[in-house]
Amino acid sequence: MATRQGILGRKVGMTQIFTDTGEVVPVTVIEAGPCTVTQVKTEQHDGYNAIQMGYDRARHLNKPERGHLKDLPPVKVLRELRTDDVDQYQLGQTIDVGLFAVGDLVDVSATSKGRGFAGAVKRHHFRGGPKTHGQSDRQRAVGSIGASATPGRVFKGMRMPGHMGNERVTTQNLAVELVDPERNLLAVRGSVPGPRGGLVFIKMAAKTAEARRKSNLAG
């Protein structure tokens, strides 16, 4: 497994910044870190290499949480990050936005906004039924969802109305446009999933330009 770095944070909102050439760049501002390393997992002891980091100070902890975070700051959120380079991390170490630099590519994971129950037109961008020729209630309907006697059932994964949003979403290869260690702020180009104030996990991009080029050649 390749070495990856990451940090937890919360989405502040979107704005725009100007480059030295006058280009207007839409960015999402994230309040990232500081995070505390709360556990270091090794392949010899745990079966795999990873670090566990904590973020956002907690007001109350139950007894198991207090035992796990003994001699460490009380944190509200715990997340794991797989990495082979566990030797560079120590228990109680602080991770901040200084590990990123302008121009880096990152992947941002978060829970998308929940949209409740939605029909197929909104959820899957169906065009709907005909607007003429006698139809009265089929304009936003799904239409046929299966065959007749064969196979005599509805296939799994059929696109239908249902719960929309509130899913784990990862936006890949976002360029870092601004790093402010003093205010723990990180600005990435474009949008990231989730509402303002939502928890986000920022990691170094897993699919770099070289990896994408190799995958395109292999395909």
Secondary structure as the mmCIF struct_conf table of DSSP 4:
data_model
#
loop_
_struct_conf.conf_type_id
_struct_conf.id
_struct_conf.beg_label_comp_id
_struct_conf.beg_label_asym_id
_struct_conf.beg_label_seq_id
_struct_conf.end_label_comp_id
_struct_conf.end_label_asym_id
_struct_conf.end_label_seq_id
STRN STRN1 GLY A 6 PHE A 18
TURN_TY1_P TURN_TY1_P1 ASP A 20 THR A 21
STRN STRN2 VAL A 24 ALA A 32
STRN STRN3 CYS A 35 LYS A 41
HELX_RH_AL_P HELX_RH_AL_P1 GLU A 43 ASP A 46
BEND BEND1 GLY A 47 TYR A 48
STRN STRN4 ALA A 50 ARG A 57
BEND BEND2 ARG A 59 ARG A 59
HELX_RH_AL_P HELX_RH_AL_P2 LYS A 63 HIS A 68
TURN_TY1_P TURN_TY1_P2 LEU A 69 ASP A 71
BEND BEND3 LEU A 72 LEU A 72
STRN STRN5 VAL A 75 ARG A 82
BEND BEND4 ASP A 84 ASP A 84
HELX_RH_3T_P HELX_RH_3T_P1 VAL A 86 GLN A 88
TURN_TY1_P TURN_TY1_P3 LEU A 91 GLY A 92
STRN STRN6 THR A 94 ILE A 95
HELX_RH_3T_P HELX_RH_3T_P2 VAL A 97 LEU A 99
TURN_TY1_P TURN_TY1_P4 VAL A 102 GLY A 103
STRN STRN7 LEU A 105 THR A 111
HELX_LH_PP_P HELX_LH_PP_P1 SER A 112 LYS A 113
STRN STRN8 GLY A 114 ALA A 118
HELX_RH_AL_P HELX_RH_AL_P3 ALA A 120 HIS A 124
BEND BEND5 GLY A 129 GLY A 129
BEND BEND6 LYS A 131 THR A 132
TURN_TY1_P TURN_TY1_P5 HIS A 133 GLY A 134
BEND BEND7 SER A 136 ASP A 137
TURN_TY1_P TURN_TY1_P6 GLN A 139 ARG A 140
BEND BEND8 GLY A 146 GLY A 146
BEND BEND9 SER A 148 PRO A 151
BEND BEND10 ARG A 153 ARG A 153
HELX_LH_PP_P HELX_LH_PP_P2 VAL A 154 PHE A 155
TURN_TY1_P TURN_TY1_P7 LYS A 156 GLY A 157
BEND BEND11 PRO A 161 PRO A 161
STRN STRN9 GLY A 162 GLY A 165
BEND BEND12 GLU A 167 GLU A 167
STRN STRN10 ARG A 168 ASP A 180
TURN_TY1_P TURN_TY1_P8 PRO A 181 ASN A 184
STRN STRN11 LEU A 185 ARG A 189
BEND BEND13 GLY A 190 GLY A 190
BEND BEND14 PRO A 193 GLY A 194
TURN_TY1_P TURN_TY1_P9 ARG A 196 GLY A 197
STRN STRN12 LEU A 199 MET A 204
BEND BEND15 ALA A 206 LYS A 207
HELX_RH_AL_P HELX_RH_AL_P4 ALA A 209 ALA A 218
#
